[in-house]
Amino acid sequence: MIIDKRDYYNRGKIEAIDAIESACTGLTGYEGFLTGTCLKYLFRWRWKGTAVADLRKARYYLDRLIAEQEKALGIEHAESMPEHFTQDREALAEDTK
């Protein structure tokens, strides 16, 4: 398998995948997914050419992570998917057919 290393994931001294793996060590399931996905968007936001969209996506996943933590603490927090996630919402609908 060929893995295309994108410049926007390889800035500085550490590759994004290595930093995400380190940050997610010890996290489980959904919590690990949310953390890793948030970090992915934070790594690339400035360099991919989709700055605002990537920052909004990072915020979305961070809000979900916060909601999970609030839920674990007994603090209910519900938020709908933001409008700028239309493509993701449509892809999810296709995947669940």
Secondary structure as GFF3:
##gff-version 3
##sequence-region A 1 97
A	DSSP	three_ten_helix	7	9	.	.	.	ID=ss1
A	DSSP	alpha_helix	16	24	.	.	.	ID=ss2
A	DSSP	alpha_helix	29	44	.	.	.	ID=ss3
A	DSSP	alpha_helix	51	72	.	.	.	ID=ss4
A	DSSP	three_ten_helix	83	85	.	.	.	ID=ss5
A	DSSP	alpha_helix	86	95	.	.	.	ID=ss6
###
